[in-house]
Amino acid sequence: MNRNSIANTDCLQFLRTLPDKSVDLVLTDPPYFIGFDGGKGWDSIWKNDEDYISWCMEWTRECIRVLKDERMLVVWGTLKTEAFLLYKIELNRTQGITSQNEIIWSYNWGGRSDKNFARKHEYAWCYSKGDNFLFNADDVRVERKVSKNLRTGQNYTKGTIPTCVWEKNNHTTSKDYCGWHATTKNLDILQRIIKAYTNENDLVLDCFMGSGSTAIASKLSNRDYIGCERDREYHTRLIDRVNSYDRINTLSAIL
């Protein structure tokens, strides 16, 4: 198992090569089975919901196997369709993991209908392997709305832990936008998850690497990464994208 590497292979084939309890965080963004894939076809390959859920549980069981005890499995998802909701129900029934919270990433950009409220959010389902889990509260605190405790009158010495609703845009002018992948996640959102649930030099697994954002967020957080991406074009492009962040970090260190 080579750290800081991304294989061009199927997720199940890749996961089966990893040792038991070898990664510190699983953070991944699987196909949602909603047909949103930029015309590539990878989000529409299942015959029905049952086939999709069966496949999801295959790779999920492998992710649980390779995850260390008292660490987190974080899976991006949606409630837009019944298929992913059924997968979430299966996750809740799965032995060895405990449902914790969900993170809701909200954003206010992109197209919208004038006939209803726009759906502008995604979920990250969070499950611990066992009842307990690592949480680095001090690494993810944010500025408080008020500087003093209203009950005691004392000044706060620390920021507050965020709620589970995080708003962050990911539009065409942001550093996160790569332009060639339909479902790129926001780097700041990924970094917060990684910093909360891992320590420096830990290993983060993403078995649906897509645009490489999980790898980049891991590097920016001083963590190692490992993963795979089946699509050859995506794999070539994500390697270039991840390497470009290496060059940026090297130049910053020199300057």
C-alpha positions as CSV (number, residue, x, y, z in Angstrom):
1,M,0.0,0.0,0.0
2,N,1.7,3.2,-1.3
3,R,0.7,6.4,0.5
4,N,-0.1,9.4,-1.5
5,S,-1.0,7.4,-4.6
6,I,-4.2,7.2,-6.7
7,A,-4.8,4.0,-8.7
8,N,-6.7,4.0,-12.1
9,T,-8.9,1.0,-11.2
10,D,-12.3,0.0,-10.0
11,C,-13.2,0.7,-6.4
12,L,-13.8,-2.9,-5.3
13,Q,-10.7,-4.2,-6.9
14,F,-8.7,-1.4,-5.2
15,L,-10.2,-1.8,-1.7
16,R,-9.6,-5.5,-1.7
17,T,-5.9,-4.9,-1.9
18,L,-5.8,-2.8,1.3
19,P,-5.1,-4.4,4.7
20,D,-7.6,-4.5,7.6
21,K,-7.7,-1.4,9.8
22,S,-5.1,0.4,7.7
23,V,-6.7,3.9,7.1
24,D,-7.6,6.6,9.6
25,L,-10.6,8.2,7.7
26,V,-12.8,7.2,4.8
27,L,-14.0,10.3,3.0
28,T,-15.6,9.6,-0.3
29,D,-18.2,10.8,-2.8
30,P,-19.8,7.9,-4.7
31,P,-22.2,8.1,-7.6
32,Y,-25.7,9.1,-6.5
33,F,-27.6,7.2,-9.2
34,I,-29.3,10.5,-10.3
35,G,-27.8,10.6,-13.8
36,F,-25.7,13.7,-13.1
37,D,-22.3,12.9,-14.5
38,G,-21.5,15.4,-17.3
39,G,-22.6,12.9,-19.9
40,K,-20.0,10.3,-18.9
41,G,-22.5,7.6,-17.9
42,W,-20.9,6.6,-14.6
43,D,-24.0,7.7,-12.6
44,S,-26.5,5.6,-14.6
45,I,-25.0,2.1,-14.9
46,W,-27.4,0.2,-12.6
47,K,-30.6,-1.4,-13.7
48,N,-32.6,-0.4,-10.6
49,D,-32.4,0.8,-7.0
50,E,-31.8,-2.7,-5.7
51,D,-28.7,-3.2,-7.9
52,Y,-27.4,0.2,-6.9
53,I,-27.8,-0.4,-3.2
54,S,-26.3,-3.9,-3.4
55,W,-23.2,-2.4,-5.1
56,C,-23.1,0.4,-2.5
57,M,-23.0,-2.1,0.4
58,E,-20.2,-4.1,-1.3
59,W,-17.8,-1.2,-1.3
60,T,-19.1,0.1,2.0
61,R,-18.3,-3.2,3.8
62,E,-14.8,-3.0,2.3
63,C,-14.4,0.6,3.6
64,I,-15.4,-0.5,7.1
65,R,-13.0,-3.4,7.0
66,V,-10.0,-1.2,6.1
67,L,-11.0,1.6,8.6
68,K,-9.3,1.7,12.0
69,D,-11.4,1.4,15.1
70,E,-12.8,4.6,16.6
71,R,-12.4,6.4,13.3
72,M,-14.9,7.8,10.8
73,L,-16.6,6.8,7.6
74,V,-17.9,9.9,5.8
75,V,-20.0,9.4,2.7
76,W,-21.3,12.2,0.6
77,G,-24.9,11.7,-0.5
78,T,-28.3,13.2,-1.4
79,L,-31.9,12.8,-0.4
80,K,-33.0,13.9,-3.9
81,T,-34.0,10.3,-4.8
82,E,-35.2,7.3,-3.0
83,A,-32.2,5.2,-4.0
84,F,-29.7,7.0,-1.9
85,L,-32.2,7.3,1.0
86,L,-32.5,3.5,0.9
87,Y,-28.7,3.2,1.0
88,K,-28.7,5.5,4.0
89,I,-31.2,3.2,5.7
90,E,-28.9,0.2,5.0
91,L,-26.0,2.1,6.5
92,N,-28.0,2.6,9.7
93,R,-28.5,-1.2,9.9
94,T,-24.9,-2.1,9.3
95,Q,-23.0,-3.9,12.1
96,G,-19.8,-2.3,13.3
97,I,-20.6,1.3,12.6
98,T,-22.5,3.9,14.6
99,S,-24.5,6.7,13.0
100,Q,-23.2,10.0,14.3
101,N,-24.3,13.3,12.7
102,E,-24.7,14.5,9.1
103,I,-22.9,17.5,7.7
104,I,-25.0,19.7,5.4
105,W,-23.0,21.6,2.8
106,S,-25.2,24.5,1.5
107,Y,-24.3,26.7,-1.4
108,N,-25.9,29.6,-3.2
109,W,-24.8,29.4,-6.8
110,G,-25.8,27.7,-10.1
111,G,-29.0,27.5,-12.0
112,R,-32.4,27.4,-10.3
113,S,-36.1,27.2,-11.1
114,D,-38.5,30.1,-10.6
115,K,-41.3,27.7,-9.6
116,N,-39.9,26.4,-6.3
117,F,-37.2,26.7,-3.7
118,A,-33.8,25.7,-5.2
119,R,-32.2,22.6,-3.8
120,K,-28.7,23.8,-3.0
121,H,-27.2,21.4,-0.5
122,E,-25.6,18.0,-0.1
123,Y,-25.1,15.7,2.9
124,A,-22.1,14.0,4.3
125,W,-23.2,11.0,6.3
126,C,-20.9,10.4,9.3
127,Y,-20.4,7.0,10.9
128,S,-17.9,5.9,13.5
129,K,-16.4,2.5,13.6
130,G,-17.6,1.7,17.1
131,D,-19.3,4.0,19.5
132,N,-16.4,6.4,20.1
133,F,-14.4,8.4,17.6
134,L,-11.6,10.9,17.3
135,F,-12.8,14.5,17.2
136,N,-10.3,17.4,17.2
137,A,-12.5,20.2,18.4
138,D,-9.8,22.8,18.7
139,D,-8.7,22.3,15.1
140,V,-12.1,23.3,13.7
141,R,-13.3,26.1,15.9
142,V,-14.7,29.3,14.2
143,E,-15.1,32.9,15.4
144,R,-18.0,33.4,17.8
145,K,-20.9,35.7,17.0
146,V,-20.5,37.3,20.5
147,S,-17.2,37.7,22.4
148,K,-18.6,37.3,25.9
149,N,-20.6,34.6,27.7
150,L,-24.0,36.1,28.2
151,R,-24.5,34.2,31.5
152,T,-21.2,34.9,33.2
153,G,-20.0,38.1,31.4
154,Q,-16.6,36.4,30.9
155,N,-14.8,36.8,27.6
156,Y,-14.5,33.6,25.6
157,T,-11.0,32.4,25.1
158,K,-11.8,30.1,22.2
159,G,-13.9,30.1,19.1
160,T,-17.0,27.9,18.9
161,I,-17.4,24.5,17.3
162,P,-19.5,24.9,14.1
163,T,-22.9,23.4,13.7
164,C,-23.4,20.7,11.1
165,V,-24.7,23.2,8.5
166,W,-21.8,24.7,6.5
167,E,-22.3,27.3,3.8
168,K,-19.6,27.6,1.2
169,N,-19.9,28.4,-2.5
170,N,-18.0,26.4,-5.1
171,H,-18.5,28.5,-8.2
172,T,-16.5,29.0,-11.4
173,T,-14.3,31.7,-9.9
174,S,-13.2,29.7,-6.9
175,K,-10.0,27.8,-6.4
176,D,-12.0,24.6,-6.1
177,Y,-13.5,24.7,-9.6
178,C,-11.6,22.5,-12.0
179,G,-14.0,22.8,-15.0
180,W,-13.9,19.2,-16.1
181,H,-15.7,17.2,-13.3
182,A,-19.4,17.6,-12.7
183,T,-19.4,17.0,-8.9
184,T,-16.3,18.6,-7.5
185,K,-16.4,19.2,-3.7
186,N,-15.3,22.3,-1.9
187,L,-11.7,22.1,-0.5
188,D,-12.5,24.2,2.6
189,I,-15.4,21.8,3.5
190,L,-13.2,18.8,3.0
191,Q,-10.4,20.2,5.0
192,R,-12.6,20.9,8.0
193,I,-13.8,17.3,7.9
194,I,-10.3,15.9,7.6
195,K,-8.9,18.1,10.4
196,A,-11.8,17.2,12.7
197,Y,-11.6,13.4,12.3
198,T,-7.8,12.8,11.8
199,N,-4.4,13.8,13.1
200,E,-1.5,15.1,11.1
201,N,0.2,12.4,9.0
202,D,-2.9,10.1,9.2
203,L,-4.1,8.4,6.1
204,V,-7.3,9.4,4.3
205,L,-9.0,7.0,1.9
206,D,-11.2,8.1,-1.1
207,C,-12.3,5.2,-3.3
208,F,-14.1,7.6,-5.7
209,M,-11.4,10.2,-6.2
210,G,-13.1,12.0,-9.1
211,S,-11.4,15.4,-9.4
212,G,-8.8,14.7,-6.7
213,S,-10.2,17.2,-4.2
214,T,-9.9,14.8,-1.2
215,A,-6.3,14.2,-2.0
216,I,-5.6,18.0,-2.3
217,A,-7.5,18.7,0.9
218,S,-5.5,16.0,2.7
219,K,-2.2,17.5,1.5
220,L,-3.3,21.0,2.5
221,S,-4.1,19.6,6.0
222,N,-0.7,17.7,6.3
223,R,-2.4,14.3,6.0
224,D,-1.6,11.5,3.6
225,Y,-4.1,10.1,1.1
226,I,-4.8,7.0,-0.9
227,G,-7.5,6.1,-3.3
228,C,-8.6,5.2,-6.8
229,E,-10.5,6.5,-9.8
230,R,-11.9,4.2,-12.5
231,D,-12.3,6.7,-15.4
232,R,-9.0,7.0,-17.3
233,E,-9.6,10.6,-18.4
234,Y,-10.5,11.7,-14.8
235,H,-7.5,9.9,-13.4
236,T,-5.1,11.6,-15.8
237,R,-6.6,15.0,-15.1
238,L,-6.8,14.6,-11.3
239,I,-3.1,13.5,-11.1
240,D,-2.2,16.7,-12.9
241,R,-4.4,18.7,-10.6
242,V,-3.0,17.1,-7.4
243,N,0.5,17.6,-8.7
244,S,-0.2,21.3,-9.4
245,Y,-0.9,21.8,-5.7
246,D,2.5,20.2,-4.9
247,R,4.2,22.8,-7.1
248,I,2.2,25.6,-5.5
249,N,3.1,24.4,-2.0
250,T,6.8,24.0,-2.9
251,L,6.9,27.5,-4.4
252,S,5.2,28.9,-1.3
253,A,7.8,27.2,1.0
254,I,10.7,28.7,-1.0
255,L,9.2,32.2,-1.0
